[in-house]
Amino acid sequence: MTALWWVWIAAGLGLAIMEVLLPGYVFVGMAVGAVATGLMLWSGQWPAEWMADSLSNAFLVFALMSLLVWIVFRAVVGVRKGQVKTFDRDINED
């Protein structure tokens, strides 16, 4: 399982490409989470040994990293306010 670190990074790059093609900040957290999971596996530190035990452990780390990145991204960028544009006057009234 630790030899498959490149699969996680490739999946992260694929999700980042999907984010470019389908904008909406949906895949950003998952892309960064997948790359972070791949880098953890590549480093060989403590989480890598635990993630190598089973695929479900790796998916758990991926999900938690994705959620954390998405929450931080939402806090930094914020929710767009006033997405609906309302017009008070008509440009043809002049």
Secondary structure, DSSP 8 states (H G I E B T S, - for coil): -GGGHHHHHHHHHHHHHHHHHS-SSSSHHHHHHHHHHHHHHHHTSHHHHHHHH-HHHHHHHHHHHHHHHHHHHHHHH---S--S---SS-GGG-
